[in-house]
Amino acid sequence: MQGFEGRLIVVYIDAHTHFGPPGKDLPPVTPEERIKLMDSIGMDAMVTTPPYSSISADRSYREANLFLLDVQRKYPDRFYCVARVNPHLRGRAVEEAEWALKNGFWGIKIHLRNEAVSPDNRTLIFPIMEKLREHGGLLLLHTGEADYSHPTSVGYLAEHFPEVPIIMGHLGKSFYMDAILVARWFDNVFVDTALCHSLEAIEKAVDLAGPEKVLYASDFPQGCIELETLKIKLADISDRDRELILGLNIKRILDDIGKRRGL
C-alpha cells in the first residue's frame, strides 16, 4: 500500500472487521471475495469476528464461530479470526472461549452494548478473561455508549488482567478522551479507529496515548475500508505513526500471541 506521499506502508492490516456465515452478514460473503477485495487495495490481512446478525436462536455465536474457524484454516495468513461469545450464557460462554482459543482463534470479542454487560462484571467477564490469560489471546470490546460500554470501566478489567491485550473498539466514540486516557494508563490497552468520532480523536490518541497504542480499523462491511483508511492518511500525524497504526501495531500484538503459543 502506498502512503500519503508515495511512501510504502510496510504492513496494512484491518484490526476490526466482521464476517458471518452466508445469509447472516452483508456481502462479500465468501473468503475468496474478501481476499480479492484486500488484494485490490493492497491490504495484507483482516482481524475479523462474527457480527451481531449471526447470533443463533440459543443466543450463542457457535455457528458463526465454526464458519470463521473454517475460513482461518483455509487462509491463515489473510484472516486472524476472533471468536464472539455471549457472556450471559455463563459456563457455555467460558467453554466456547476455551474451545476457540484451543482451536487457534486469536482472541475473543464481546459486544458490551449488544450483550448488555459491563466489562467490570466479575461474574460474567472475569471467567472469560481467565481463559484468555491461560491460553493467550486478545480481547476486542465494543466501546462508546454510556450504559454498558463506557471506556472508563475497561480500566478495572485491564488492571486485573495485565497479561491480556485489550482493544477498545471505535476509540470510545464520543467518549474518545476517556478511551485515550485508559489506553494511556494501562500498558495492555489499545484503541482502534473503526468508525471513530473524528480526525481529532485519532490525533489526540497519538499525542496522549502514543502511536503504538492506536490500531487502524474499519468495522467492515458496516464501515467503508477506504474511508476509514483515509482518516489515518488525513490525520495530522507523522508517516511513521501511520505505519504503526495501519498495521505494525496489530501485527506486534498478534506476533506476541503467536510467540506465547509457540507458533
PAKOLDREN-909074 format. One record per residue (C-alpha): residue in one letter; x, z, y. Coordinates in pm, whole numbers, plus 50000, padded with zeros to 5 digits. Layout:
{A {X Z Y}}
...
This chain:
{M {50000 50000 50000}}
{Q {50124 49914 50347}}
{G {50133 50186 50610}}
{F {50015 50156 50969}}
{E {50336 49988 51085}}
{G {50409 49792 50769}}
{R {50588 50083 50607}}
{L {50533 50102 50231}}
{I {50332 50403 50114}}
{V {50512 50524 49802}}
{V {50209 50673 49623}}
{Y {49839 50615 49700}}
{I {49605 50848 49511}}
{D {49247 50940 49598}}
{A {49219 51315 49533}}
{H {48837 51340 49521}}
{T {48608 51076 49372}}
{H {48307 51082 49140}}
{F {48241 50885 48822}}
{G {47942 50926 48594}}
{P {47802 50752 48286}}
{P {47611 50425 48337}}
{G {47271 50495 48491}}
{K {47383 50827 48633}}
{D {47608 50716 48918}}
{L {47647 50449 49184}}
{P {47842 50130 49097}}
{P {48105 50033 48999}}
{V {48002 50170 48662}}
{T {48294 50077 48433}}
{P {48655 50196 48447}}
{E {48770 49835 48444}}
{E {48569 49761 48760}}
{R {48721 50064 48928}}
{I {49071 49961 48828}}
{K {49005 49615 48972}}
{L {48898 49782 49297}}
{M {49207 50005 49301}}
{D {49433 49709 49237}}
{S {49275 49513 49521}}
{I {49366 49783 49776}}
{G {49696 49897 49627}}
{M {49567 50232 49500}}
{D {49762 50388 49215}}
{A {49504 50630 49074}}
{M {49195 50841 49132}}
{V {49118 51204 49067}}
{T {48758 51185 48952}}
{T {48478 51419 48845}}
{P {48111 51385 48747}}
{P {47853 51354 49028}}
{Y {47555 51586 49057}}
{S {47333 51297 48944}}
{S {47493 51321 48598}}
{I {47356 51669 48522}}
{S {47167 51686 48191}}
{A {46831 51842 48109}}
{D {47009 52153 47979}}
{R {47179 52190 48322}}
{S {47522 52108 48180}}
{Y {47757 51817 48251}}
{R {47871 51772 47890}}
{E {47758 51409 47859}}
{A {47938 51316 48182}}
{N {48248 51510 48081}}
{L {48258 51326 47748}}
{F {48230 50997 47935}}
{L {48529 51089 48153}}
{L {48729 51207 47854}}
{D {48698 50856 47709}}
{V {48791 50700 48045}}
{Q {49103 50913 48077}}
{R {49216 50846 47721}}
{K {49188 50471 47780}}
{Y {49355 50471 48123}}
{P {49559 50792 48162}}
{D {49773 50652 48444}}
{R {49477 50548 48661}}
{F {49225 50830 48619}}
{Y {49302 51201 48648}}
{C {48974 51347 48528}}
{V {48838 51684 48635}}
{A {48553 51828 48429}}
{R {48244 51964 48601}}
{V {48075 52285 48492}}
{N {47767 52482 48593}}
{P {47876 52847 48626}}
{H {47519 52971 48580}}
{L {47546 52875 48213}}
{R {47791 53166 48188}}
{G {47950 53165 47841}}
{R {47871 52798 47787}}
{A {48041 52712 48117}}
{V {48353 52906 48017}}
{E {48357 52733 47678}}
{E {48315 52395 47847}}
{A {48605 52469 48081}}
{E {48829 52570 47792}}
{W {48729 52264 47589}}
{A {48802 52038 47885}}
{L {49143 52185 47962}}
{K {49246 52176 47595}}
{N {49145 51809 47582}}
{G {49358 51700 47875}}
{F {49134 51733 48179}}
{W {49339 51814 48488}}
{G {49107 52079 48621}}
{I {48753 52198 48684}}
{K {48507 52103 48959}}
{I {48244 52346 49086}}
{H {47999 52226 49349}}
{L {47922 52556 49518}}
{R {47615 52431 49704}}
{N {47460 52227 49421}}
{E {47509 52510 49171}}
{A {47418 52781 49428}}
{V {47715 53004 49356}}
{S {47976 53158 49583}}
{P {48346 53133 49492}}
{D {48385 53511 49520}}
{N {48131 53570 49240}}
{R {48334 53771 48989}}
{T {48075 53739 48712}}
{L {48028 53361 48719}}
{I {48353 53223 48865}}
{F {48632 53456 48753}}
{P {48598 53381 48376}}
{I {48639 53009 48451}}
{M {48942 53085 48665}}
{E {49094 53279 48377}}
{K {49081 52962 48166}}
{L {49249 52764 48445}}
{R {49521 53025 48466}}
{E {49564 53029 48089}}
{H {49577 52656 48026}}
{G {49690 52518 48362}}
{G {49469 52311 48587}}
{L {49336 52277 48940}}
{L {49005 52393 49081}}
{L {48814 52148 49302}}
{L {48548 52312 49519}}
{H {48284 52165 49746}}
{T {48313 52349 50077}}
{G {48129 52324 50404}}
{E {47789 52488 50422}}
{A {47738 52844 50536}}
{D {47532 52957 50237}}
{Y {47745 52942 49921}}
{S {48034 52718 50020}}
{H {48172 52865 50341}}
{P {48552 52818 50331}}
{T {48643 53179 50407}}
{S {48503 53302 50075}}
{V {48762 53087 49894}}
{G {49037 53319 50015}}
{Y {48915 53601 49790}}
{L {48941 53371 49489}}
{A {49284 53241 49590}}
{E {49419 53593 49628}}
{H {49313 53689 49275}}
{F {49438 53367 49109}}
{P {49757 53264 49293}}
{E {49872 53053 48995}}
{V {49574 52816 49021}}
{P {49583 52530 49276}}
{I {49253 52534 49466}}
{I {49138 52225 49656}}
{M {48875 52279 49925}}
{G {48675 51958 49933}}
{H {48563 51796 50257}}
{L {48801 52009 50465}}
{G {48520 52258 50509}}
{K {48307 52002 50700}}
{S {48205 52155 51035}}
{F {48382 52477 50934}}
{Y {48714 52296 50919}}
{M {48901 52557 51123}}
{D {48807 52821 50867}}
{A {48923 52595 50584}}
{I {49251 52525 50762}}
{L {49322 52895 50810}}
{V {49255 52973 50443}}
{A {49493 52691 50343}}
{R {49749 52831 50585}}
{W {49722 53185 50450}}
{F {49735 53107 50075}}
{D {50010 52904 49910}}
{N {49778 52780 49634}}
{V {49502 52647 49863}}
{F {49480 52285 49977}}
{V {49221 52086 50173}}
{D {49100 51734 50101}}
{T {48975 51495 50366}}
{A {48672 51348 50184}}
{L {48403 51277 50444}}
{C {48572 51527 50671}}
{H {48440 51611 51016}}
{S {48682 51423 51244}}
{L {49033 51298 51311}}
{E {49086 51623 51498}}
{A {49020 51815 51177}}
{I {49294 51622 50998}}
{E {49537 51664 51286}}
{K {49474 52038 51311}}
{A {49513 52076 50934}}
{V {49853 51908 50951}}
{D {49957 52113 51253}}
{L {49835 52455 51138}}
{A {49840 52448 50757}}
{G {50118 52192 50719}}
{P {50112 51830 50600}}
{E {50191 51936 50242}}
{K {49853 52115 50227}}
{V {49638 51810 50310}}
{L {49513 51562 50047}}
{Y {49359 51223 50117}}
{A {49019 51183 49952}}
{S {48714 50958 49991}}
{D {48428 51106 49782}}
{F {48387 50751 49643}}
{P {48139 50600 49563}}
{Q {47939 50817 49804}}
{G {48217 50765 50058}}
{C {48400 50445 50155}}
{I {48762 50437 50041}}
{E {48876 50204 50319}}
{L {48704 50406 50594}}
{E {48836 50739 50468}}
{T {49187 50589 50441}}
{L {49156 50460 50797}}
{K {49108 50818 50915}}
{I {49454 50904 50782}}
{K {49603 50594 50944}}
{L {49442 50666 51283}}
{A {49518 51038 51294}}
{D {49792 51140 51536}}
{I {50042 51241 51268}}
{S {50380 51112 51155}}
{D {50438 50838 50898}}
{R {50597 51097 50671}}
{D {50283 51311 50700}}
{R {50076 51008 50596}}
{E {50293 50951 50290}}
{L {50242 51311 50182}}
{I {49868 51308 50246}}
{L {49794 50967 50090}}
{G {49944 51053 49755}}
{L {50263 51256 49732}}
{N {50088 51591 49772}}
{I {49830 51544 49497}}
{K {50096 51386 49276}}
{R {50307 51700 49315}}
{I {50012 51919 49213}}
{L {49938 51702 48909}}
{D {50306 51686 48812}}
{D {50329 52065 48826}}
{I {50027 52094 48597}}
{G {50183 51841 48361}}
{K {50512 52032 48351}}
{R {50333 52355 48273}}
{R {50163 52181 47981}}
{G {50488 52030 47862}}
{L {50387 51672 47942}}
